[in-house]
């Protein structure tokens, strides 16, 4: 019966991780007060970018917008250079990009993207969208992601301990077929929980809440509107290969 403690560990891990996921899902699904929801208005491009791709998408949109207006030069080598003599941006997001580049007027795009994405201007945008019921709060999203990771680990632990009891325990102490069947219960529980989460919880792992996702579907991306394409589809939607190479690591070699 040396295998019983292994079985108890798998049951405990499965039960705790699945309960954690259920609690995180309930917390994320708490309804936003009707007065705070704003389902009928149109999203601006910054809001659409955040709901579609989070803080980094907002920064990418700002960089592309400033590049197109010749306030910045985004080189395919991965450097951002301020070319506008006026260091002040048109809004808080552009000012955060200018500040991230620094007083020398030139910086690596990866560094600018990381600094600007964590700036107060992006956090303020996120707070407004959360307050309007259009974005998933960061705590709720990160809680669900962490709970899903725990359930996956529990499933892997169940398989590992079942294999260990069958292959590593001394002869005479390994479980029979009926004993091994008990290991299937926590495995079924965790896998079933993941399947249900894929359907019910998946919307809350995105940046946009269900209300925000509904508004995103109304954003029109025209063939001559590269900024809207970036907001919804990211920098991979850019048609300019040099600009795409500047913002997409691994595509820096452009001829």
Buried (B, 14 or more C-beta within 10 A) or exposed (E): EEBEEBBEBBBEBBBEBBEBBBEBBEBBBEEBEEEEBBEEEEBEBBBBBBBBBBBBBBBBBBBBBBBBEEBBBBBBEBBBEBEBEEEEBEEBBBBBBBBBBEEEBBBEBEBBBBBBBBBEBBEEBBEBBBBBBBBBBBEBBEBBBEBBEBBBEBBEBBEEBBEEBBEEBEEEEBBEEEBBEBBEBBBEBBBEBBEBBEEEBEBBBBBBBBBBBEBBEEBEBEEEEBBBBBBBBBBEBBEBEEBBBBBBEEBEEEE
